[in-house]
């Protein structure tokens, strides 16, 4: 969270967690330590990328058997398929 974009995303996640405590969970400060557990425990992965050259994150969700919701762009359109 050293750059402004990451800090902004983390701040928004904390806001959503506070506003919807029963529906939204976020812990961006521990994602890089427990990321695999987060992916596995999620109901779905959301990837609203407008530009995604290769896309690795969706594969991390797939390893945890977590469905992914994504735009049809870049590497996402090649690896995320409709049910």
PyMOL Python script that loads the backbone (N, CA, C, O; Angstrom):
from pymol import cmd

cmd.read_pdbstr("""\
ATOM      1  N   UNK A   1       0.822  -1.189   0.000  1.00  0.00           N
ATOM      2  CA  UNK A   1       0.000   0.000   0.000  1.00  0.00           C
ATOM      3  C   UNK A   1       0.866   1.253   0.000  1.00  0.00           C
ATOM      4  O   UNK A   1       0.495   2.280   0.569  1.00  0.00           O
ATOM      5  N   UNK A   2       2.001   1.156  -0.633  1.00  0.00           N
ATOM      6  CA  UNK A   2       2.920   2.291  -0.660  1.00  0.00           C
ATOM      7  C   UNK A   2       2.562   3.310  -1.727  1.00  0.00           C
ATOM      8  O   UNK A   2       2.919   4.482  -1.602  1.00  0.00           O
ATOM      9  N   UNK A   3       1.862   2.887  -2.777  1.00  0.00           N
ATOM     10  CA  UNK A   3       1.498   3.857  -3.801  1.00  0.00           C
ATOM     11  C   UNK A   3       0.048   4.300  -3.592  1.00  0.00           C
ATOM     12  O   UNK A   3      -0.728   3.627  -2.913  1.00  0.00           O
ATOM     13  N   UNK A   4      -0.297   5.423  -4.176  1.00  0.00           N
ATOM     14  CA  UNK A   4      -1.618   6.019  -3.936  1.00  0.00           C
ATOM     15  C   UNK A   4      -2.761   5.140  -4.446  1.00  0.00           C
ATOM     16  O   UNK A   4      -3.830   5.117  -3.835  1.00  0.00           O
ATOM     17  N   UNK A   5      -2.562   4.421  -5.546  1.00  0.00           N
ATOM     18  CA  UNK A   5      -3.623   3.560  -6.075  1.00  0.00           C
ATOM     19  C   UNK A   5      -3.941   2.427  -5.096  1.00  0.00           C
ATOM     20  O   UNK A   5      -5.107   2.184  -4.782  1.00  0.00           O
ATOM     21  N   UNK A   6      -2.905   1.738  -4.615  1.00  0.00           N
ATOM     22  CA  UNK A   6      -3.106   0.639  -3.664  1.00  0.00           C
ATOM     23  C   UNK A   6      -3.746   1.140  -2.378  1.00  0.00           C
ATOM     24  O   UNK A   6      -4.659   0.508  -1.847  1.00  0.00           O
ATOM     25  N   UNK A   7      -3.272   2.270  -1.881  1.00  0.00           N
ATOM     26  CA  UNK A   7      -3.830   2.828  -0.648  1.00  0.00           C
ATOM     27  C   UNK A   7      -5.296   3.202  -0.845  1.00  0.00           C
ATOM     28  O   UNK A   7      -6.111   3.005   0.056  1.00  0.00           O
ATOM     29  N   UNK A   8      -5.636   3.738  -2.010  1.00  0.00           N
ATOM     30  CA  UNK A   8      -7.032   4.086  -2.306  1.00  0.00           C
ATOM     31  C   UNK A   8      -7.927   2.861  -2.356  1.00  0.00           C
ATOM     32  O   UNK A   8      -9.048   2.882  -1.848  1.00  0.00           O
ATOM     33  N   UNK A   9      -7.434   1.798  -2.967  1.00  0.00           N
ATOM     34  CA  UNK A   9      -8.204   0.542  -3.031  1.00  0.00           C
ATOM     35  C   UNK A   9      -8.411  -0.022  -1.633  1.00  0.00           C
ATOM     36  O   UNK A   9      -9.516  -0.441  -1.289  1.00  0.00           O
ATOM     37  N   UNK A  10      -7.365  -0.035  -0.833  1.00  0.00           N
ATOM     38  CA  UNK A  10      -7.473  -0.557   0.537  1.00  0.00           C
ATOM     39  C   UNK A  10      -8.451   0.277   1.351  1.00  0.00           C
ATOM     40  O   UNK A  10      -9.263  -0.272   2.095  1.00  0.00           O
ATOM     41  N   UNK A  11      -8.383   1.581   1.218  1.00  0.00           N
ATOM     42  CA  UNK A  11      -9.285   2.466   1.951  1.00  0.00           C
ATOM     43  C   UNK A  11     -10.743   2.192   1.564  1.00  0.00           C
ATOM     44  O   UNK A  11     -11.619   2.138   2.427  1.00  0.00           O
ATOM     45  N   UNK A  12     -10.991   2.021   0.284  1.00  0.00           N
ATOM     46  CA  UNK A  12     -12.364   1.737  -0.173  1.00  0.00           C
ATOM     47  C   UNK A  12     -12.853   0.400   0.361  1.00  0.00           C
ATOM     48  O   UNK A  12     -14.018   0.271   0.738  1.00  0.00           O
ATOM     49  N   UNK A  13     -11.970  -0.598   0.397  1.00  0.00           N
ATOM     50  CA  UNK A  13     -12.351  -1.910   0.945  1.00  0.00           C
ATOM     51  C   UNK A  13     -12.715  -1.796   2.417  1.00  0.00           C
ATOM     52  O   UNK A  13     -13.688  -2.404   2.864  1.00  0.00           O
ATOM     53  N   UNK A  14     -11.937  -1.018   3.183  1.00  0.00           N
ATOM     54  CA  UNK A  14     -12.243  -0.841   4.601  1.00  0.00           C
ATOM     55  C   UNK A  14     -13.578  -0.125   4.778  1.00  0.00           C
ATOM     56  O   UNK A  14     -14.342  -0.452   5.686  1.00  0.00           O
ATOM     57  N   UNK A  15     -13.868   0.867   3.901  1.00  0.00           N
ATOM     58  CA  UNK A  15     -15.155   1.566   3.965  1.00  0.00           C
ATOM     59  C   UNK A  15     -16.316   0.598   3.727  1.00  0.00           C
ATOM     60  O   UNK A  15     -17.307   0.611   4.458  1.00  0.00           O
ATOM     61  N   UNK A  16     -16.181  -0.241   2.697  1.00  0.00           N
ATOM     62  CA  UNK A  16     -17.245  -1.209   2.395  1.00  0.00           C
ATOM     63  C   UNK A  16     -17.420  -2.214   3.523  1.00  0.00           C
ATOM     64  O   UNK A  16     -18.544  -2.596   3.849  1.00  0.00           O
ATOM     65  N   UNK A  17     -16.332  -2.634   4.110  1.00  0.00           N
ATOM     66  CA  UNK A  17     -16.392  -3.578   5.236  1.00  0.00           C
ATOM     67  C   UNK A  17     -17.127  -2.957   6.417  1.00  0.00           C
ATOM     68  O   UNK A  17     -17.924  -3.622   7.079  1.00  0.00           O
ATOM     69  N   UNK A  18     -16.858  -1.687   6.677  1.00  0.00           N
ATOM     70  CA  UNK A  18     -17.523  -0.999   7.784  1.00  0.00           C
ATOM     71  C   UNK A  18     -19.004  -0.769   7.480  1.00  0.00           C
ATOM     72  O   UNK A  18     -19.844  -0.908   8.369  1.00  0.00           O
ATOM     73  N   UNK A  19     -19.326  -0.426   6.258  1.00  0.00           N
ATOM     74  CA  UNK A  19     -20.709  -0.133   5.880  1.00  0.00           C
ATOM     75  C   UNK A  19     -21.562  -1.394   5.794  1.00  0.00           C
ATOM     76  O   UNK A  19     -22.737  -1.374   6.160  1.00  0.00           O
ATOM     77  N   UNK A  20     -20.972  -2.501   5.307  1.00  0.00           N
ATOM     78  CA  UNK A  20     -21.708  -3.758   5.119  1.00  0.00           C
ATOM     79  C   UNK A  20     -20.988  -4.903   5.849  1.00  0.00           C
ATOM     80  O   UNK A  20     -20.476  -5.815   5.200  1.00  0.00           O
ATOM     81  N   UNK A  21     -20.943  -4.869   7.181  1.00  0.00           N
ATOM     82  CA  UNK A  21     -20.159  -5.866   7.924  1.00  0.00           C
ATOM     83  C   UNK A  21     -20.637  -7.310   7.752  1.00  0.00           C
ATOM     84  O   UNK A  21     -19.847  -8.236   7.936  1.00  0.00           O
ATOM     85  N   UNK A  22     -21.878  -7.517   7.413  1.00  0.00           N
ATOM     86  CA  UNK A  22     -22.395  -8.874   7.236  1.00  0.00           C
ATOM     87  C   UNK A  22     -22.279  -9.378   5.800  1.00  0.00           C
ATOM     88  O   UNK A  22     -22.537 -10.550   5.527  1.00  0.00           O
ATOM     89  N   UNK A  23     -21.889  -8.490   4.884  1.00  0.00           N
ATOM     90  CA  UNK A  23     -21.860  -8.862   3.473  1.00  0.00           C
ATOM     91  C   UNK A  23     -20.519  -8.666   2.791  1.00  0.00           C
ATOM     92  O   UNK A  23     -20.305  -9.176   1.692  1.00  0.00           O
ATOM     93  N   UNK A  24     -19.620  -7.941   3.420  1.00  0.00           N
ATOM     94  CA  UNK A  24     -18.344  -7.633   2.764  1.00  0.00           C
ATOM     95  C   UNK A  24     -17.213  -7.819   3.755  1.00  0.00           C
ATOM     96  O   UNK A  24     -17.239  -7.259   4.851  1.00  0.00           O
ATOM     97  N   UNK A  25     -16.233  -8.594   3.375  1.00  0.00           N
ATOM     98  CA  UNK A  25     -15.059  -8.805   4.203  1.00  0.00           C
ATOM     99  C   UNK A  25     -13.841  -8.329   3.437  1.00  0.00           C
ATOM    100  O   UNK A  25     -13.745  -8.549   2.230  1.00  0.00           O
ATOM    101  N   UNK A  26     -12.925  -7.689   4.109  1.00  0.00           N
ATOM    102  CA  UNK A  26     -11.680  -7.254   3.481  1.00  0.00           C
ATOM    103  C   UNK A  26     -10.599  -7.123   4.543  1.00  0.00           C
ATOM    104  O   UNK A  26     -10.854  -6.675   5.661  1.00  0.00           O
ATOM    105  N   UNK A  27      -9.404  -7.516   4.177  1.00  0.00           N
ATOM    106  CA  UNK A  27      -8.223  -7.323   5.024  1.00  0.00           C
ATOM    107  C   UNK A  27      -7.027  -7.115   4.109  1.00  0.00           C
ATOM    108  O   UNK A  27      -6.129  -7.956   4.057  1.00  0.00           O
ATOM    109  N   UNK A  28      -7.010  -5.998   3.388  1.00  0.00           N
ATOM    110  CA  UNK A  28      -5.924  -5.789   2.426  1.00  0.00           C
ATOM    111  C   UNK A  28      -4.543  -5.769   3.054  1.00  0.00           C
ATOM    112  O   UNK A  28      -3.557  -6.037   2.369  1.00  0.00           O
ATOM    113  N   UNK A  29      -4.447  -5.459   4.343  1.00  0.00           N
ATOM    114  CA  UNK A  29      -3.143  -5.419   4.992  1.00  0.00           C
ATOM    115  C   UNK A  29      -2.531  -6.801   5.148  1.00  0.00           C
ATOM    116  O   UNK A  29      -1.317  -6.913   5.319  1.00  0.00           O
ATOM    117  N   UNK A  30      -3.340  -7.859   5.092  1.00  0.00           N
ATOM    118  CA  UNK A  30      -2.792  -9.211   5.250  1.00  0.00           C
ATOM    119  C   UNK A  30      -2.929 -10.061   3.993  1.00  0.00           C
ATOM    120  O   UNK A  30      -2.684 -11.266   4.036  1.00  0.00           O
ATOM    121  N   UNK A  31      -3.318  -9.452   2.875  1.00  0.00           N
ATOM    122  CA  UNK A  31      -3.551 -10.235   1.659  1.00  0.00           C
ATOM    123  C   UNK A  31      -2.311 -10.987   1.206  1.00  0.00           C
ATOM    124  O   UNK A  31      -2.414 -12.145   0.802  1.00  0.00           O
ATOM    125  N   UNK A  32      -1.147 -10.364   1.263  1.00  0.00           N
ATOM    126  CA  UNK A  32       0.053 -11.028   0.756  1.00  0.00           C
ATOM    127  C   UNK A  32       0.571 -12.103   1.704  1.00  0.00           C
ATOM    128  O   UNK A  32       1.434 -12.898   1.332  1.00  0.00           O
ATOM    129  N   UNK A  33       0.049 -12.130   2.923  1.00  0.00           N
ATOM    130  CA  UNK A  33       0.429 -13.191   3.850  1.00  0.00           C
ATOM    131  C   UNK A  33      -0.560 -14.352   3.793  1.00  0.00           C
ATOM    132  O   UNK A  33      -0.166 -15.513   3.897  1.00  0.00           O
ATOM    133  N   UNK A  34      -1.833 -14.039   3.628  1.00  0.00           N
ATOM    134  CA  UNK A  34      -2.888 -15.055   3.663  1.00  0.00           C
ATOM    135  C   UNK A  34      -3.702 -15.095   2.373  1.00  0.00           C
ATOM    136  O   UNK A  34      -4.848 -15.547   2.382  1.00  0.00           O
ATOM    137  N   UNK A  35      -3.137 -14.639   1.285  1.00  0.00           N
ATOM    138  CA  UNK A  35      -3.874 -14.549   0.026  1.00  0.00           C
ATOM    139  C   UNK A  35      -4.501 -15.849  -0.425  1.00  0.00           C
ATOM    140  O   UNK A  35      -5.634 -15.852  -0.906  1.00  0.00           O
ATOM    141  N   UNK A  36      -3.790 -16.955  -0.280  1.00  0.00           N
ATOM    142  CA  UNK A  36      -4.335 -18.245  -0.717  1.00  0.00           C
ATOM    143  C   UNK A  36      -5.577 -18.617   0.093  1.00  0.00           C
ATOM    144  O   UNK A  36      -6.536 -19.157  -0.458  1.00  0.00           O
ATOM    145  N   UNK A  37      -5.566 -18.334   1.383  1.00  0.00           N
ATOM    146  CA  UNK A  37      -6.740 -18.614   2.212  1.00  0.00           C
ATOM    147  C   UNK A  37      -7.910 -17.712   1.850  1.00  0.00           C
ATOM    148  O   UNK A  37      -9.064 -18.140   1.864  1.00  0.00           O
ATOM    149  N   UNK A  38      -7.604 -16.463   1.527  1.00  0.00           N
ATOM    150  CA  UNK A  38      -8.656 -15.528   1.119  1.00  0.00           C
ATOM    151  C   UNK A  38      -9.303 -16.024  -0.171  1.00  0.00           C
ATOM    152  O   UNK A  38     -10.529 -16.056  -0.274  1.00  0.00           O
ATOM    153  N   UNK A  39      -8.505 -16.404  -1.139  1.00  0.00           N
ATOM    154  CA  UNK A  39      -9.048 -16.906  -2.407  1.00  0.00           C
ATOM    155  C   UNK A  39      -9.900 -18.140  -2.190  1.00  0.00           C
ATOM    156  O   UNK A  39     -10.963 -18.273  -2.797  1.00  0.00           O
ATOM    157  N   UNK A  40      -9.456 -19.036  -1.342  1.00  0.00           N
ATOM    158  CA  UNK A  40     -10.183 -20.278  -1.089  1.00  0.00           C
ATOM    159  C   UNK A  40     -11.476 -20.053  -0.323  1.00  0.00           C
ATOM    160  O   UNK A  40     -12.454 -20.773  -0.528  1.00  0.00           O
ATOM    161  N   UNK A  41     -11.487 -19.067   0.549  1.00  0.00           N
ATOM    162  CA  UNK A  41     -12.664 -18.809   1.366  1.00  0.00           C
ATOM    163  C   UNK A  41     -13.664 -17.861   0.735  1.00  0.00           C
ATOM    164  O   UNK A  41     -14.711 -17.586   1.321  1.00  0.00           O
ATOM    165  N   UNK A  42     -13.356 -17.358  -0.449  1.00  0.00           N
ATOM    166  CA  UNK A  42     -14.256 -16.410  -1.115  1.00  0.00           C
ATOM    167  C   UNK A  42     -15.369 -17.131  -1.855  1.00  0.00           C
ATOM    168  O   UNK A  42     -15.182 -18.243  -2.349  1.00  0.00           O
ATOM    169  N   UNK A  43     -16.530 -16.490  -1.927  1.00  0.00           N
ATOM    170  CA  UNK A  43     -17.639 -17.031  -2.706  1.00  0.00           C
ATOM    171  C   UNK A  43     -17.368 -16.875  -4.202  1.00  0.00           C
ATOM    172  O   UNK A  43     -17.779 -17.711  -5.006  1.00  0.00           O
ATOM    173  N   UNK A  44     -16.680 -15.808  -4.560  1.00  0.00           N
ATOM    174  CA  UNK A  44     -16.296 -15.567  -5.951  1.00  0.00           C
ATOM    175  C   UNK A  44     -15.163 -14.554  -5.975  1.00  0.00           C
ATOM    176  O   UNK A  44     -14.934 -13.837  -5.001  1.00  0.00           O
ATOM    177  N   UNK A  45     -14.455 -14.503  -7.103  1.00  0.00           N
ATOM    178  CA  UNK A  45     -13.416 -13.503  -7.314  1.00  0.00           C
ATOM    179  C   UNK A  45     -13.924 -12.499  -8.332  1.00  0.00           C
ATOM    180  O   UNK A  45     -14.455 -12.892  -9.370  1.00  0.00           O
ATOM    181  N   UNK A  46     -13.776 -11.231  -8.060  1.00  0.00           N
ATOM    182  CA  UNK A  46     -14.238 -10.175  -8.956  1.00  0.00           C
ATOM    183  C   UNK A  46     -13.028  -9.488  -9.564  1.00  0.00           C
ATOM    184  O   UNK A  46     -12.166  -8.974  -8.852  1.00  0.00           O
ATOM    185  N   UNK A  47     -12.974  -9.485 -10.904  1.00  0.00           N
ATOM    186  CA  UNK A  47     -11.860  -8.863 -11.616  1.00  0.00           C
ATOM    187  C   UNK A  47     -12.404  -7.894 -12.658  1.00  0.00           C
ATOM    188  O   UNK A  47     -12.548  -8.253 -13.827  1.00  0.00           O
ATOM    189  N   UNK A  48     -12.710  -6.654 -12.236  1.00  0.00           N
ATOM    190  CA  UNK A  48     -13.283  -5.678 -13.167  1.00  0.00           C
ATOM    191  C   UNK A  48     -12.231  -4.925 -13.981  1.00  0.00           C
ATOM    192  O   UNK A  48     -12.355  -3.716 -14.178  1.00  0.00           O
ATOM    193  N   UNK A  49     -11.208  -5.620 -14.451  1.00  0.00           N
ATOM    194  CA  UNK A  49     -10.109  -4.985 -15.179  1.00  0.00           C
ATOM    195  C   UNK A  49     -10.534  -4.576 -16.582  1.00  0.00           C
ATOM    196  O   UNK A  49     -11.131  -5.364 -17.315  1.00  0.00           O
ATOM    197  N   UNK A  50     -10.222  -3.338 -16.948  1.00  0.00           N
ATOM    198  CA  UNK A  50     -10.434  -2.893 -18.319  1.00  0.00           C
ATOM    199  C   UNK A  50      -9.247  -3.290 -19.188  1.00  0.00           C
ATOM    200  O   UNK A  50      -9.363  -3.384 -20.410  1.00  0.00           O
ATOM    201  N   UNK A  51      -8.103  -3.521 -18.544  1.00  0.00           N
ATOM    202  CA  UNK A  51      -6.885  -3.928 -19.247  1.00  0.00           C
ATOM    203  C   UNK A  51      -6.195  -4.979 -18.390  1.00  0.00           C
ATOM    204  O   UNK A  51      -5.881  -4.722 -17.228  1.00  0.00           O
ATOM    205  N   UNK A  52      -5.961  -6.135 -18.940  1.00  0.00           N
ATOM    206  CA  UNK A  52      -5.325  -7.237 -18.210  1.00  0.00           C
ATOM    207  C   UNK A  52      -4.491  -8.019 -19.209  1.00  0.00           C
ATOM    208  O   UNK A  52      -5.011  -8.923 -19.864  1.00  0.00           O
ATOM    209  N   UNK A  53      -3.205  -7.695 -19.345  1.00  0.00           N
ATOM    210  CA  UNK A  53      -2.404  -8.315 -20.396  1.00  0.00           C
ATOM    211  C   UNK A  53      -2.295  -9.838 -20.307  1.00  0.00           C
ATOM    212  O   UNK A  53      -2.400 -10.517 -21.328  1.00  0.00           O
ATOM    213  N   UNK A  54      -2.092 -10.373 -19.137  1.00  0.00           N
ATOM    214  CA  UNK A  54      -1.930 -11.826 -19.029  1.00  0.00           C
ATOM    215  C   UNK A  54      -2.937 -12.428 -18.076  1.00  0.00           C
ATOM    216  O   UNK A  54      -3.613 -13.408 -18.386  1.00  0.00           O
ATOM    217  N   UNK A  55      -3.018 -11.832 -16.939  1.00  0.00           N
ATOM    218  CA  UNK A  55      -3.964 -12.304 -15.937  1.00  0.00           C
ATOM    219  C   UNK A  55      -3.455 -13.507 -15.185  1.00  0.00           C
ATOM    220  O   UNK A  55      -3.451 -14.619 -15.714  1.00  0.00           O
ATOM    221  N   UNK A  56      -3.027 -13.300 -13.963  1.00  0.00           N
ATOM    222  CA  UNK A  56      -2.556 -14.386 -13.116  1.00  0.00           C
ATOM    223  C   UNK A  56      -3.516 -14.600 -11.948  1.00  0.00           C
ATOM    224  O   UNK A  56      -3.703 -15.725 -11.485  1.00  0.00           O
ATOM    225  N   UNK A  57      -4.116 -13.522 -11.481  1.00  0.00           N
ATOM    226  CA  UNK A  57      -4.960 -13.588 -10.296  1.00  0.00           C
ATOM    227  C   UNK A  57      -6.115 -14.557 -10.473  1.00  0.00           C
ATOM    228  O   UNK A  57      -6.473 -15.265  -9.532  1.00  0.00           O
ATOM    229  N   UNK A  58      -6.711 -14.605 -11.673  1.00  0.00           N
ATOM    230  CA  UNK A  58      -7.833 -15.530 -11.877  1.00  0.00           C
ATOM    231  C   UNK A  58      -7.388 -16.977 -11.675  1.00  0.00           C
ATOM    232  O   UNK A  58      -8.170 -17.800 -11.199  1.00  0.00           O
ATOM    233  N   UNK A  59      -6.157 -17.293 -12.027  1.00  0.00           N
ATOM    234  CA  UNK A  59      -5.652 -18.654 -11.837  1.00  0.00           C
ATOM    235  C   UNK A  59      -5.485 -18.966 -10.346  1.00  0.00           C
ATOM    236  O   UNK A  59      -5.679 -20.105  -9.921  1.00  0.00           O
ATOM    237  N   UNK A  60      -5.125 -17.956  -9.560  1.00  0.00           N
ATOM    238  CA  UNK A  60      -5.039 -18.156  -8.118  1.00  0.00           C
ATOM    239  C   UNK A  60      -6.418 -18.501  -7.549  1.00  0.00           C
ATOM    240  O   UNK A  60      -6.532 -19.358  -6.673  1.00  0.00           O
ATOM    241  N   UNK A  61      -7.452 -17.841  -8.041  1.00  0.00           N
ATOM    242  CA  UNK A  61      -8.814 -18.180  -7.615  1.00  0.00           C
ATOM    243  C   UNK A  61      -9.193 -19.584  -8.093  1.00  0.00           C
ATOM    244  O   UNK A  61      -9.795 -20.347  -7.338  1.00  0.00           O
ATOM    245  N   UNK A  62      -8.853 -19.930  -9.318  1.00  0.00           N
ATOM    246  CA  UNK A  62      -9.200 -21.252  -9.859  1.00  0.00           C
ATOM    247  C   UNK A  62      -8.552 -22.376  -9.044  1.00  0.00           C
ATOM    248  O   UNK A  62      -9.171 -23.418  -8.829  1.00  0.00           O
ATOM    249  N   UNK A  63      -7.320 -22.174  -8.592  1.00  0.00           N
ATOM    250  CA  UNK A  63      -6.648 -23.185  -7.778  1.00  0.00           C
ATOM    251  C   UNK A  63      -7.434 -23.438  -6.496  1.00  0.00           C
ATOM    252  O   UNK A  63      -7.477 -24.563  -5.999  1.00  0.00           O
ATOM    253  N   UNK A  64      -8.053 -22.393  -5.965  1.00  0.00           N
ATOM    254  CA  UNK A  64      -8.885 -22.536  -4.777  1.00  0.00           C
ATOM    255  C   UNK A  64     -10.312 -22.935  -5.096  1.00  0.00           C
ATOM    256  O   UNK A  64     -11.164 -22.923  -4.207  1.00  0.00           O
ATOM    257  N   UNK A  65     -10.596 -23.290  -6.345  1.00  0.00           N
ATOM    258  CA  UNK A  65     -11.926 -23.692  -6.808  1.00  0.00           C
ATOM    259  C   UNK A  65     -12.961 -22.598  -6.584  1.00  0.00           C
ATOM    260  O   UNK A  65     -14.115 -22.879  -6.263  1.00  0.00           O
ATOM    261  N   UNK A  66     -12.536 -21.340  -6.757  1.00  0.00           N
ATOM    262  CA  UNK A  66     -13.406 -20.189  -6.574  1.00  0.00           C
ATOM    263  C   UNK A  66     -13.786 -19.619  -7.938  1.00  0.00           C
ATOM    264  O   UNK A  66     -12.903 -19.322  -8.742  1.00  0.00           O
ATOM    265  N   UNK A  67     -15.089 -19.460  -8.218  1.00  0.00           N
ATOM    266  CA  UNK A  67     -15.497 -18.890  -9.504  1.00  0.00           C
ATOM    267  C   UNK A  67     -15.031 -17.438  -9.645  1.00  0.00           C
ATOM    268  O   UNK A  67     -14.862 -16.731  -8.652  1.00  0.00           O
ATOM    269  N   UNK A  68     -14.829 -17.012 -10.879  1.00  0.00           N
ATOM    270  CA  UNK A  68     -14.336 -15.667 -11.168  1.00  0.00           C
ATOM    271  C   UNK A  68     -15.330 -14.930 -12.052  1.00  0.00           C
ATOM    272  O   UNK A  68     -15.833 -15.478 -13.033  1.00  0.00           O
ATOM    273  N   UNK A  69     -15.607 -13.686 -11.696  1.00  0.00           N
ATOM    274  CA  UNK A  69     -16.426 -12.786 -12.510  1.00  0.00           C
ATOM    275  C   UNK A  69     -15.461 -11.768 -13.091  1.00  0.00           C
ATOM    276  O   UNK A  69     -14.745 -11.095 -12.348  1.00  0.00           O
ATOM    277  N   UNK A  70     -15.435 -11.648 -14.420  1.00  0.00           N
ATOM    278  CA  UNK A  70     -14.437 -10.777 -15.050  1.00  0.00           C
ATOM    279  C   UNK A  70     -14.963 -10.193 -16.351  1.00  0.00           C
ATOM    280  O   UNK A  70     -15.891 -10.719 -16.965  1.00  0.00           O
ATOM    281  N   UNK A  71     -14.340  -9.083 -16.756  1.00  0.00           N
ATOM    282  CA  UNK A  71     -14.592  -8.528 -18.078  1.00  0.00           C
ATOM    283  C   UNK A  71     -13.902  -9.400 -19.120  1.00  0.00           C
ATOM    284  O   UNK A  71     -12.915 -10.069 -18.815  1.00  0.00           O
ATOM    285  N   UNK A  72     -14.408  -9.396 -20.327  1.00  0.00           N
ATOM    286  CA  UNK A  72     -13.764 -10.122 -21.440  1.00  0.00           C
ATOM    287  C   UNK A  72     -12.666  -9.242 -22.021  1.00  0.00           C
ATOM    288  O   UNK A  72     -12.863  -8.544 -23.015  1.00  0.00           O
ATOM    289  N   UNK A  73     -11.519  -9.294 -21.384  1.00  0.00           N
ATOM    290  CA  UNK A  73     -10.397  -8.476 -21.831  1.00  0.00           C
ATOM    291  C   UNK A  73      -9.090  -9.231 -21.615  1.00  0.00           C
ATOM    292  O   UNK A  73      -8.969 -10.022 -20.680  1.00  0.00           O
ATOM    293  N   UNK A  74      -8.132  -8.984 -22.469  1.00  0.00           N
ATOM    294  CA  UNK A  74      -6.791  -9.557 -22.333  1.00  0.00           C
ATOM    295  C   UNK A  74      -6.782 -11.035 -22.002  1.00  0.00           C
ATOM    296  O   UNK A  74      -7.520 -11.820 -22.597  1.00  0.00           O
ATOM    297  N   UNK A  75      -5.944 -11.408 -21.050  1.00  0.00           N
ATOM    298  CA  UNK A  75      -5.798 -12.799 -20.641  1.00  0.00           C
ATOM    299  C   UNK A  75      -7.030 -13.360 -19.958  1.00  0.00           C
ATOM    300  O   UNK A  75      -7.204 -14.578 -19.899  1.00  0.00           O
ATOM    301  N   UNK A  76      -7.888 -12.492 -19.442  1.00  0.00           N
ATOM    302  CA  UNK A  76      -9.105 -12.965 -18.776  1.00  0.00           C
ATOM    303  C   UNK A  76     -10.054 -13.649 -19.753  1.00  0.00           C
ATOM    304  O   UNK A  76     -10.647 -14.677 -19.429  1.00  0.00           O
ATOM    305  N   UNK A  77     -10.197 -13.080 -20.948  1.00  0.00           N
ATOM    306  CA  UNK A  77     -11.130 -13.669 -21.922  1.00  0.00           C
ATOM    307  C   UNK A  77     -10.643 -15.030 -22.419  1.00  0.00           C
ATOM    308  O   UNK A  77     -11.429 -15.827 -22.931  1.00  0.00           O
ATOM    309  N   UNK A  78      -9.347 -15.290 -22.267  1.00  0.00           N
ATOM    310  CA  UNK A  78      -8.802 -16.585 -22.708  1.00  0.00           C
ATOM    311  C   UNK A  78      -8.915 -17.672 -21.650  1.00  0.00           C
ATOM    312  O   UNK A  78      -8.843 -18.858 -21.970  1.00  0.00           O
ATOM    313  N   UNK A  79      -9.094 -17.276 -20.384  1.00  0.00           N
ATOM    314  CA  UNK A  79      -9.068 -18.292 -19.330  1.00  0.00           C
ATOM    315  C   UNK A  79     -10.325 -18.353 -18.474  1.00  0.00           C
ATOM    316  O   UNK A  79     -10.562 -19.368 -17.818  1.00  0.00           O
ATOM    317  N   UNK A  80     -11.136 -17.306 -18.460  1.00  0.00           N
ATOM    318  CA  UNK A  80     -12.379 -17.312 -17.686  1.00  0.00           C
ATOM    319  C   UNK A  80     -13.520 -17.588 -18.649  1.00  0.00           C
ATOM    320  O   UNK A  80     -13.763 -16.814 -19.575  1.00  0.00           O
ATOM    321  N   UNK A  81     -14.222 -18.697 -18.428  1.00  0.00           N
ATOM    322  CA  UNK A  81     -15.295 -19.095 -19.339  1.00  0.00           C
ATOM    323  C   UNK A  81     -16.631 -19.104 -18.614  1.00  0.00           C
ATOM    324  O   UNK A  81     -16.701 -19.358 -17.412  1.00  0.00           O
ATOM    325  N   UNK A  82     -17.690 -18.823 -19.365  1.00  0.00           N
ATOM    326  CA  UNK A  82     -19.026 -18.789 -18.783  1.00  0.00           C
ATOM    327  C   UNK A  82     -19.442 -20.180 -18.326  1.00  0.00           C
ATOM    328  O   UNK A  82     -19.038 -21.189 -18.903  1.00  0.00           O
ATOM    329  N   UNK A  83     -20.270 -20.212 -17.261  1.00  0.00           N
ATOM    330  CA  UNK A  83     -20.853 -21.488 -16.812  1.00  0.00           C
ATOM    331  C   UNK A  83     -21.805 -21.975 -17.862  1.00  0.00           C
ATOM    332  O   UNK A  83     -22.414 -23.033 -17.701  1.00  0.00           O
TER     333      UNK A  83
END
""", "prot")
cmd.dss("prot")
cmd.show_as("cartoon", "prot")
cmd.util.cbc("prot")
cmd.orient("prot")
